[in-house]
Amino acid sequence: MSVKTISLDFSTRGNADIIDITDQVTASIGETGLENGIVTVFCPSSTSGITTIEHENGCFSDLRRLFDEIIDPRREYAHNARWGDGNGHSHVRAALLGASLTVPFVSGRLTLGTWQQIIYIDFDTHPRRRQLVVQVIGE
């Protein structure tokens, strides 16, 4: 069993910017030379998250609308009162979505469904430079 760790770096626009990272995760597995195992993608950020969804604009629109409905950015947040940065909703959305995702891979290929992609969502209120940790465990 071997463990390899890789970083993915990119820029986001913030405000629920959705980025398909499936190809980068697949490339990371290829870089390791491992054939079978699991890959975990982790975002060391308290205002962003990772999940899977169909990479389709309608799905993205629906997901953004759902977050707006259940975690409205116009509400009052204790975080905003304390820090004055206006991104209290970003922290709550990220906590709800989650900071990591683990996917098995077989013969160097992710075991995602046909219409399933790995997406990163940046909920913060402004553009950011982001870095993800990709850890591949396998043989």
Wavefront OBJ file of the C-alpha trace (Angstrom):
o trace
v 0.000 0.000 0.000
v 1.299 3.445 -0.941
v 0.200 6.980 -0.033
v 0.829 9.953 -2.358
v -0.194 13.560 -1.724
v -0.666 16.152 -4.475
v -1.855 19.790 -4.430
v -4.281 21.331 -6.891
v -4.050 25.116 -7.238
v -6.547 27.376 -8.996
v -8.459 30.659 -8.828
v -12.171 31.099 -8.178
v -14.690 33.885 -8.654
v -16.380 33.291 -5.276
v -20.152 33.624 -4.712
v -20.926 29.915 -5.234
v -18.483 29.524 -8.127
v -18.630 25.857 -9.188
v -15.544 24.240 -10.688
v -15.416 20.738 -12.173
v -12.219 19.183 -10.797
v -12.798 15.645 -12.103
v -10.044 15.834 -14.739
v -7.519 17.227 -12.257
v -8.307 14.464 -9.751
v -8.004 11.840 -12.493
v -4.654 13.323 -13.560
v -3.482 13.235 -9.945
v -4.190 9.520 -9.769
v -2.253 9.044 -13.022
v 0.742 10.924 -11.593
v 0.998 8.457 -8.720
v 1.252 5.350 -10.908
v -1.210 3.582 -8.585
v -3.842 1.361 -10.198
v -6.367 0.582 -7.462
v -7.333 2.351 -4.258
v -9.070 5.465 -3.019
v -8.550 9.167 -3.595
v -9.572 11.780 -1.076
v -9.922 15.429 -2.043
v -9.832 17.869 0.876
v -10.268 21.639 0.865
v -8.477 23.394 3.715
v -10.955 26.264 3.661
v -13.896 27.131 5.883
v -15.832 28.801 3.049
v -15.812 26.130 0.338
v -16.785 22.497 -0.154
v -16.682 19.451 -2.399
v -19.343 17.076 -3.706
v -20.467 15.239 -6.837
v -23.185 16.288 -9.261
v -23.925 16.181 -12.964
v -21.842 18.903 -14.640
v -24.801 20.668 -16.212
v -25.915 24.290 -15.902
v -29.430 23.355 -14.775
v -28.027 21.301 -11.891
v -25.682 24.147 -10.959
v -28.541 26.645 -10.985
v -30.710 24.341 -8.862
v -27.898 23.782 -6.344
v -27.184 27.514 -6.019
v -30.907 28.259 -5.608
v -31.197 25.610 -2.892
v -28.298 27.140 -0.953
v -29.880 30.601 -1.318
v -33.171 29.241 0.024
v -31.818 27.393 3.040
v -28.825 29.643 3.851
v -29.855 33.104 2.666
v -26.882 35.497 2.425
v -29.146 38.415 3.490
v -29.850 36.929 6.933
v -28.056 38.174 9.989
v -25.129 35.973 11.005
v -23.268 36.205 14.303
v -20.033 35.707 12.348
v -20.707 38.898 10.375
v -21.450 40.830 13.565
v -18.139 39.734 15.054
v -15.854 40.019 12.014
v -17.716 42.392 9.704
v -16.652 40.470 6.595
v -20.142 39.581 5.329
v -19.382 35.919 4.655
v -21.173 34.238 7.558
v -23.424 32.431 5.090
v -20.307 31.144 3.271
v -19.075 29.377 6.397
v -22.471 27.789 7.088
v -22.855 26.602 3.479
v -19.366 25.079 3.504
v -20.058 23.289 6.782
v -23.263 21.851 5.361
v -21.664 20.648 2.115
v -18.463 19.263 3.638
v -14.737 19.733 3.135
v -13.787 16.378 1.606
v -14.813 13.596 -0.745
v -13.416 10.081 -1.150
v -13.838 8.083 -4.370
v -12.518 4.584 -5.156
v -10.516 4.035 -8.335
v -9.960 0.791 -10.248
v -7.382 0.286 -12.999
v -6.471 3.975 -12.645
v -10.047 5.150 -13.290
v -12.418 6.845 -10.894
v -15.538 4.767 -10.209
v -17.888 7.710 -10.785
v -21.248 7.199 -12.448
v -21.839 8.221 -16.056
v -23.216 11.662 -15.213
v -21.273 12.201 -11.992
v -18.439 14.706 -11.729
v -16.449 16.007 -8.759
v -17.110 19.677 -8.135
v -15.580 22.288 -5.877
v -17.784 25.172 -4.733
v -16.323 28.413 -3.421
v -18.972 30.093 -1.279
v -16.831 33.063 -0.210
v -17.898 36.547 -1.257
v -14.934 37.411 -3.487
v -12.405 35.782 -5.844
v -9.759 33.648 -4.158
v -6.674 31.566 -4.844
v -7.452 28.066 -3.606
v -5.442 24.933 -2.983
v -6.862 21.435 -2.564
v -5.095 18.462 -1.032
v -5.455 15.255 -3.043
v -4.356 12.138 -1.219
v -4.186 8.867 -3.137
v -3.939 5.572 -1.263
v -3.536 2.347 -3.172
v -1.364 -0.138 -4.966
l 1 2 3 4 5 6 7 8 9 10 11 12 13 14 15 16 17 18 19 20 21 22 23 24 25 26 27 28 29 30 31 32 33 34 35 36 37 38 39 40 41 42 43 44 45 46 47 48 49 50 51 52 53 54 55 56 57 58 59 60 61 62 63 64 65 66 67 68 69 70 71 72 73 74 75 76 77 78 79 80 81 82 83 84 85 86 87 88 89 90 91 92 93 94 95 96 97 98 99 100 101 102 103 104 105 106 107 108 109 110 111 112 113 114 115 116 117 118 119 120 121 122 123 124 125 126 127 128 129 130 131 132 133 134 135 136 137 138 139
